[in-house]
Amino acid sequence: MSRDLSRLLRPSSVAIIGGGAWCKSVLDQLTKAAFDGEIWLVHPKGGQIDGRAVFPDLAALPSAPDATFIGINRDATIQMVAELSTMNAGGAVCFASGFAEVSDGGDRNAALLAAAGNMPILGPNCYGMINNLDGALLWPDQHGCVPVESGVAILTQSSNIAINLTMQSRALPISYVVTCGNQAQTTQADIALGLLDDPRLTAIGLHIEGFGDLAKWQTLARAARAKNIPLVAIKVGRSVQAQAATISHTASLAGGDAGAAAFLERLGIARVDDLPTFLETLKILHVTGPLANGNIATISCSGGEASLAADLTEGTQLSFPPLNQTQHDALFAALGPRVALANPLDYHTYIWRDTTAMTTAFCAMIDPDLSLTMLIVDFPRTDRCDPTDWDCAVDAALATRAQTGGNVAVVATLPELMPEHVATALLAGGVIPLSGLREALMATQAAITLHAADLGIDVCAAHPAAQTGTMMTEAAAKTALATFGLRIPQQRTTNAITDINLSDMPFPVVLKGAGIAHKTEAGAVALNLPSAQAVQAAASAMPTTQFLIEEMITGTVAELLVGVVKDPAHGFVLTIGAGGTLTELLQDSASILIPSSEANIKECLTRLKIHKLLLGYRGAPAADMTAIIDAIMAVQDYVLANVDDLQEIEINPLICTPDAAIAADALIRTSQ
């Protein structure tokens, strides 16, 4: 059911139900924000609070309020929600706890939802919302927000984290802060969708503990993309995997967080790991939107800072392109022969305080192929130093932005060395003030990852994964996958190795003990057996009486692992990695969601360390990439045809040769 959140998020009238300190704080914050709409206080005792008349009940209000803060106990909250819904109020914040988050709260939670009907509610168990664009808020505590004309929205599941983020002193313009609480009715995705209608919104930051309805998040991502509103997230918590790592390598490689990472990637939502980087990413997105690529430049008057910047980008998608001829000539004209021209650039200090010369040098570095040019400047403490000596850097940065129109950031290597008043002045001139060099670089990395490859493909719904089930035999698993186009070796199973006729098998062959998960470790694999006698001898040494005989695949370029696990929170997660004996040794894998396009699967393969082997390393033959992608697509097709019962698939190894990709081993676990 779709609910209109516009009155709740952008109210013209506000009601506060309750008489305690929390409700008094809501009134204080509305007064402090100079809210110019109607404020109605509701309490059965009536009277006055701060000179305002208190209405004894909702029926006495002049009209239905747009937004209501309900600051009373949980049982009374349900009654008030029912009355508000009946009178066509715009929405409510349910401050009380004690609903679905506690053992005896399930019935109350259901009653609350029934009472609300189609009226949107935030919570329960949440602080509410702050609208800094209109001075409208339902917020029972202090906060650090200021009025803004445009800015980013921050949505959190934690009220305490929300409070802390409002206290930032990084000059980030925050348009909305909304806490989601239990999300009994209105989810985080619902709230974000409701905010997209505001043209003053520049980006949305999300603190996420869990996704819930995956399709709703996909709807949000598509709507945000259509409106050019970038999304960035901190995703905390780890979903429990359906299968222990001892059964398959895939579960171990995918880990508890792979599904969340793959889901965010699918939706084109940038992901960061900490709150400082979260804020710096939002700052970049507020000014520039998503960055086109990872090409950056840094300019500093210290070789140490230039080296540090270069080192911190190792292992990221960021790069420092060499200077082109235009940049080189312009920098030489600005700095002369005394400076070694490069990117990162140490321009020395001899032009410091000469704003015109600094501007000329900074402008010389700006280039259309650069997503961001960073001017590294640490500002002094104002309590012990004279900061006016740094005005030249601020003025030159602002002039550079004005003259070139390029994306310019001023970066302090230490977060505390970017004063808020300096950051505010820079931001007003279109220059991004970034606090902390590592945070700045990680934020830049996040800002270039906002391009989803498969946003047009619908995600699979998530369902609880079974903790038990049935493991197919290797032969049965391969046969099942082969019906969907996966190539498998010629094979034969037997319980009596001495009686089997191997005359039509192509020697050499492989002998495997059937019914054993990790055959190599158990001594249940014998390779390259040249004859029936060799097969019988190998069988006699194995700890089983059931066997699988297969043709030996030769000409191996590389071995891959292709696995799928049913993630109870995110659907089916496809993991591709180094296979065979290298699986544990390299820990080289990447995960994406099913379904994925061929293009996304191809891109996933490029993330692997062994990708170079697949392409033909140092003159060695290359693997057939088309055959590899076809094999992975066959696995995906099997998954999509068996979504109800399937729990896990693993192919390890998928032997990749110059002309084929063949599943040498496979397991399938179902819930039946």
N, C-alpha and C positions, 0 to 999 in steps of 0.2 A: 504494500500500500504506500503510495507516494503522499507525503505531507508537505504543506506549504510552510516553510520556516521563516518567511520574510518578516512577519509581524514579531516573531520571537526574537530574531536577530537584529532587527532594525525597528524597535518599537517607538510609537508616539505616546503611549501610556504604559505605566508600570504599576503593578500592585505588589505589596509586600505583606505576606500573611505570617503573623507571629509577633511576639513581643520581646524576645530574648535579645542577648547581645549580638548574635549573628545578624538578626534582622535589622537592628539599629545600625550595624556596620554597613549593610546594603544601602540604607538611607544616607549615611555619611558619604559613601563613595559616589552616590548619585549627585549629592549636593556639591561635592568636590569637583565632579566632572561638569558641573553647570548644565545638567540635563534640562533641556527646555520643554520637555513634554510633561504630561500629567503624572503625578506620583500619588498613589492612594495607599494608605496604611489600613490594614484589616486586623482587628483583634476583638474578641467578644466583650472585653471590658470597656471598649470605646475610649473616650478621653482624648488626650492630645500627646503628641511626641514632637518635640522641637517646634512647637507652635503649629503643627499640622493636626487637623482633625483626624481621628481614628474611626473608621467605619466598623460597626459591630459585626457585619457579615458581608459576604459577596453580593447578596441581593441589594444591599444599600448603595452599591457603587453607581456612579452616573452612567456607566456603560461597561461593556466587556473589555477588560484590559488586553493590550497587545501581548504583554509579557508579565509573568508573575513569579515571584520568588516565594516558595513555600518552605518556611523555616520552622515547622512543627513536627511532632512525632510521626512515626511511620504510619500508624493506623489513621490518624487524623489527616495525614497527607492524602491518602486514598480518597477520603470523602471530599476534600477540597478539589482534587483533580476532577472528580466526577462533576462537581458543581461548575467548575470552570469550563469543562467540555460542553456541558448542557447550555451554558450561556454564550457559547461561541467565542471564547477567549482565544488569543493567538498562540498561546503556549506557556509552558511553565518549567521552572527549574525545581527539581525535587532534591532538596538538601539532605533529607533524612537518610540514614543507613538502615540496615536490617532487612534487606529484601533478598534477592537471589544470592547475594554474596555470603549469607549465613545459612546454617543447616535448616532452620525453621522458617526461612523466608520465602520459600517457593510459592506458597499459596498467596501470600501478600503480593508477590511480584505479579502473579496472574491477575489478581484483583486490581492492581494498579493499571495494568494494560487495558483491562476491560473498562475501567473508569475513564481512561484517557480517550478511548475511541479514536477518532481521527485527529484529535488535538495533539500536536507534538509536545513531548516532554524531554528534558535533558536529565540524565541520571537514571535512577536515584543515586544517592551517595556521590554528589559532585557539587562543586562550587558554583558553576554556572558559566556566564559569559561576560566579556568586556568588548564593547564596540567603541573604539577610539576615534572612529570617523564621525560619529554622531553624538558622542558623549553619553551613550546609553549603556547601562550595565546592570546585571544582576549578580553581584559579587560580594560575599560576606566577609571580606578581609582587606587588608592593605594590598596595594600593588604598585608597580613602578612605571605604569604606562603614562603616556602623554598624548594629547590630541595630535592627530596626523591627518593629512589630506589624502594620502594613499599609503599603502604599505602591505605587508605580508600578514597572513593569518597563521596562528599557531593553535593546533588542536592536540590536546593530550588526554590520555586516559587517567593521568595522575594530576590531582588538583595541586599537590605540593610542587611538582615539577613545573606546573604552569605558573605558580606564584614566583618561583625562582627565575624563570625565564623572563618574566616581566621586569625583574630587577636588573636586567642586563644594562651595562653602561657602554655599549658598543655603537650607539646611534642607530641601531636597526629600527626602522619605522614599523611598528606593529599596528595593524588595522583592527584585527580581532584576536581575542584569546577565548577559546571555548574548551571547557572540560567536559568529558563525555561520561564519566562515572561508570555505572554498570551497563549502560547502553541497553537497558531493558526494552526500549522501543526505538528510539532514534539513535542510529549508529554513527560512528565517526565518519563513515563514507556519506551517510545522509547529510550530516552537518556540512561537510566539505562541498557537497553538491549544492546545498542551499546558499553557500557563500559565493559560488561562481557567478551568480547573477549580479554581483556588485562590481561595476566597472572600475572602482577604485582599488580593487584587489590586484596585487602584483604576483604573489606566489603563495603557496600553502605549505606549511611545515607540519608534519604529523609525528607524534610520539605514539607508537602502536605497540600494544601488548598482544593482540590477536586480531585476525581478520574477520572471521565469521563468514558472512555471505560473500563468496569470491566474485560472483557475478555483479554484485552491487559495486564492489571496488573497481571492476572492469568498466562499469558504466561511468563511474567517477573519472577514471583515467581517460576515457574517450572524450567525455565532456570537457575536461580540463585541457586536453590537447586541442580540441576544437576552439576553445577560447584563449589559447596561448597562455594558460596559467600553469607554470611548472610546479611539480610536487616533489618534496624531499622528505625523507622519513628516517627516524630512528626506530628500528624494530628490535624490541627486547624480548627475552624469553626464548625457550627452545621447545618445539613440539616434540612429543614422544614418538619415536619411530615404531612402526608396527612390528618390526622384526629385529631381534638381537643381532649384533654384529658377528656373533659366532656362526650364524647360519650362512651369511653371504658377505662378500667383500663390499657389495654395493651399499648396504646399510651403514657400514663403517665409513666409507668414503663420503656418502651423502651427508651424514651427520644430522643432528636435530635441526639445524638452521638452514639447510640447503633449500628446502621447499620455500621458506620465506624469501630467501635471496632470489631464487628463480622467479617467484611470483612478482616481486617488486621489479625485477628486470623486465619481465613480460609486459608489465604495465608502464614501463618507462618512468618509474619513480626512482629518483636518485636516493641512494642509501648512504648514511654516514654512521659512525660508531659512537660519537660523543656529542655532548651538548654544545661545547664551544664551536666545533666544526659545523654543527647544525645551524647555529646562528650566523656564522660566516658564509655558509652556503646560501642561506636566505638573503643575505646582504647582496651577494653577487647576483642572484636571480632577480632581486628587486630592481637593480640598476640595468642589467644587460639581458635578463632572461637566460635560457640555456646557451652555453658556449658551443661554437661550431666544431671545434677540434681542440687537441691538447697542445697546440703550439703556443708557447709563452716566451716572454723575455723578462729578465730582471735587470734593473739598473741600480747600482749602489756605489758609494764611494769607499768601499772596502772589499779587498780581494777575499777576505775571510767570509764575508756575507755571500759573495758570488759563489764561492765553493760550497758553502753550506746549502744554498738554494739548489745547486746542481745535485748534491748528494741526496737531498731529501726527495728528489723526484725519481730516484732509482726504484724500479719495480712498479711504477705507476704508468698511466697513459700520457703523462705530460712529457714534453720534449722541448729542447732549446734549439730551434733551427739556426744554422749558421747564418751570419749576416749576408744579405744579398748585396749586389753592387750598389744599389741605390742607398741602402742603409749605411754601407761602409763609407761611401763618398760623403754623405751628409754628416755622419759622425766625425769623420776626419776634418771636415770643414769646421765643425763646432769645437772639437777637442784638440786638434793638432797632432803632431807626431809623438807627443810624450805619453799618450795613452795607447795601450795594446787593445785594439778593437776586437771585441768578441761578444758572444751571447752565451752566458751571463756577462754583463759589462761592469767593470770597475772603472768609473770615470774619474777616480782620484778626488781630491778636495780643492784643487786650485781654482775651480769656478764657483765654489760655495760662496754664498751671499750675493752672487751676481745672478739675479733672477732671470734676466734676459738670456744670459749664456746657458743657464740651466734649462730654461725652456727650449732653447734651440737644440740642445743635446737630447733632451727627452723626446722632442718631436721627431728627431732624426731616427729614433728607434722604432717609432710607430710604423706598422706595416699591415696591409690588408690580410696577410696570411696568418697574423698573430691573433689569437683569441683574446689575449690579455697581456698587457705590459705592466709589470710591477715595479714601482719605485720603492726601494727599501729605505725607510727612514724611521729611526727610533727617536721619539721625542723625549726631552728631559723631564725630570720631576719639577713641577712648578713650585714646590715648597722649598727647594734648595737651589734651584737654578733659574736663570733668565731664559724663558722659552722663546723670546722674540728673535733670537738668532736663527730659529728654525722656520720663521715665517717665509723665508725665500723658497723653501722646499714646497710649502703649501701653495704659495702663489704660482710657482712654476708648474706644479701638478695640475692646478686648475686651468692655467693658461694652455697647457698641453692638450687637455681634454677639449677646451673651447676651440683651439686652432685646428686640431686634427679630427675630432669626432671619434677617435679610437677608444677602445675599452682600456681605461687606465685605473690602476689601483695603487694606493699608497699602503705599504705593508710594514708594520712594526714587527721586528723579530720576536720581541717579548710582548705578550698581550697587554701588560700594564703600561707599556710605553706608547700606546695610542690613546691620548686623552679624548674624553668624550666630546669636548667642545671642538677639538680639531676634526674628529670624525664627522661631526655634524656639519661643519663648514665644508668639508670635502664632499660629503654626500649631496649637499645642496647644489654643488657645481657639477654633479654627475661623475665624480671620482669615487671609487669604491674604497672605503677605509677598512683595512683588514687587520685584525688583532692576532698576532702570532704567526710566524713564518710557516710552521708546520700546518697550523689550522688553515692558513691561506691557501697553501698548496693542495691540501686534502679537499678543501671546499671547491677549488678550481677543478680538481679531478671529478668531484661529484657533479659539478655543473656541466660537464661534457658527456655525462652518461644518461642524459634525459631523452634518449631516442630509442623507443621500443621497436624491435624488429617484427614482433608478432602481435601488435595491439589489435589487429583486425581478426585474429583467431580467437574464438570463444574458449574460455578456460573450462576445464572439467570441474564439476562440483566436487567438493570434498565430502568424504564419508568416513565414519569410524573404521579403522583398520582392525582386522581380526588378530588376536594374539596367538591363535592356533590355526591349524589348517592342514592341508594335504600337500606333500611335496611330490611332484611328478618324478618319475624316473628320468634319467638323462635322455634315454632314447625316446620316451614319450614326449618330453619337452621339446626336443629337436624336431620331432615329427610334427608337432602342433605348430611350431613356428615356421616350419617349411611350407605349410599350407598357405602362409601369408607372404611367401616369396623369399624367405631367408634360405640361403644356400647352406647345406649341411653335408658332412662327409658320407660316403656310402657306409652303411653300418649294419651290424647284426648282433643280436643278443642271444645268450645261451646260458643254461644252468649246467651243462655238461660239456666242458671244453674239449674233452677227448673224442666226443662223437661228432662234433660239428664239421661240416664240409666247407673248407676254405678255398676250394679250387677256383671259384669265380671271384675271389677277393683280390684286389690289386696290392701285391706286396711292394714295399714294406707296409706293415699295419701297426696300429696302436691297440694295446689291450688295456682295458680299464675295469676295475672292480665296480660293479653296479651298487647303487644304494648308499654310497659314501659321499658326503658333502665335499670334503677337502681331500681329494684323492692323492695328490702329490705328497702331502704331509703324512698320509696313512700308508704310503708305499703301495698304492693301488693303481699306479700308472706305469706302463712299460712302453717305450717309444721305439720306432724304427725296427720292428721285429721282421726278419727277412723270410720266415718260413713257418709252417704249421708246427713243427717241432719247437721252434723258439717260442711260439705262442703258448704251447702246453707247458713248457718249462717256466715261463714267466707266471702263468696262472697258478702253478703249484706253490709259488712263493707269496701269493697275495692273501690277505685276511678276509676272503669272501669266497662264496661258491657261485656267485652270479657275475656274469661278465658282459662287457660290451666291446665288440671288435669293430674298428673303423679303419678306413684308408688313412694312410699317413700323408698329411698335407706338407708339401715342400715349397721352396721358393719364398719363404717368409720374409717380408720387408719389416713388419712390426706386428705386435700383438696388442689388441685393444680389449678393454672391458666395456661392455654395454649393459647397463643395469637399470631396472625400474623398481621403485618402491612406492607403495601406496602411503602417502603422507596424510594422516587424518585431518590436517588443517589446511592443506594446500593442493590436494589432488595427487596425481601421479607425477613423481619426480624422475626424470631421465638423467642418469649419470653416465658420462663417457670418460674413460681414463686409460692410462697405461695398463695393459693387461698381462696375463701370465705371471711369471716370477717377479715382474717389476711392479706389480700392484702395490704391495706394502712397501717396497724399497723406495719408490719414487713419490708415492702419494700424489700422483699427478692426475687430477680429474677436474671436470667441470660439470655443472648440473643446470638443466633447463626444465621447463614444464612440458608435459604432454597435454594437448597436441602442440607441436612446433612445426614450422615450415622447414623445407629443405635448406633454405638460405640460413635459417637460424642454427640448424644442426651443423652446417658447414662452418659457420662462425664459431660455434662451440668447439669444434675440433681445432681451430686455430689457437685456442687458449692453452692447449696442451704443450708441455715441454717436448713430447715426442712427435709433435707435428712436423718438425724438420725431418724426422725419419720417414714419415709418410710421404713427404715430397721428394725423397731421395737425397740422403745426406752424404756429402763428400763423394759424389760420383756413384753412389750406390743406386740400385733401381728404385723407382718410386712406386708406391702402392696405387692401386686403382681407386681414386677418390670417389668416383661415381658408384662403384660397387660398394664401398664402405657406407656411403650415404643411403644407398638403396637398402642395405642390410639393416641400418638403424630405422629407416622408415618402415620396414617390414615388422620390426619389433613394435614400433608405435601402432601400426595397424592392428596387430594382435591385441595390444592393450585396449584400444578403443572398441574392439569387438567383444571384450571380456571385462568391462569395467565393474560389473557387479560382483564377480567372484575373485578376480585377480588380486593378489596381495604383493607379489614380487616376481621379478624375472632377473636372471643374471646370465649373461653370456661372457665367459672368461676361460680361454681367450677367443676373441674374434680374430682369426688369422688373416692378415692382410697381405696379399701377394700382388705382383704387378698386374694381374688380370682378374682377381677375385677377392671376395671377403667371405670367409667360411667360418661358421660357428663350430669350434672344436669342442666346446663344452657348454652346457646350458642347464639351468634349473628354473623351474616354475613352481611357485607356491600359491595355492588357491585357498579360499576360505571354506571350501567344502570338504 
